[in-house]
Amino acid sequence: MRTTGTSARAPESPKLGLTVQSAVGAAGLPAPRTLRRWAAAALERDARVTLRFVDGREGRALNRRYRGRDRATNVLTFVYDGGVSLAGDIVLCAPVVAREARAQRKTLAAHYAHLVIHGMLHLQGYDHERDDDAARMEARETALLRNLGYGDPYDPST
């Protein structure tokens, strides 16, 4: 009698539907293929995501309207569907990201990678309002970025 063992199938990777929009000049913006790699690295379940690059004016208007803060910020995340499959937008304000990268002495690519991952984690329910949640989210960001070849975004020496 011949028996065969059951083979455990590797779980399928989550599926990512990604749209990239740019309302600013393309100089210095990551390529769509790179953006997809960063977003997929942080993906824990199926998602449809739009990454939108905006200028300071649009970034400020969105932050004022949705967060009540009258200034542009580096990244905003909007979740539209929190079910089994996620849908949402991640808005990156290009001039703010560039200014922060210079001030923090990081490459623009490293800072964009961090903010894409940060936004992706927010889409999936991560938050940093409480200290313990922030520690969990920052540890996840750091591990994902390390796997992508970047340093710790919270360590000023990297």
QUIDA-V871298 format. One record per helix or strand of 3 or more residues. SS is the DSSP state (H for helix, E for strand). FROM is the first residue (numbers start at 1). TO is the last residue. If there is no record, write none. Layout:
{{SS & FROM & TO} {SS & FROM & TO}}
//
This chain:
{{E & 16 & 22} {H & 32 & 41} {E & 47 & 54} {H & 56 & 67} {E & 75 & 82} {E & 86 & 93} {H & 94 & 103} {H & 108 & 123} {H & 131 & 147}}
//
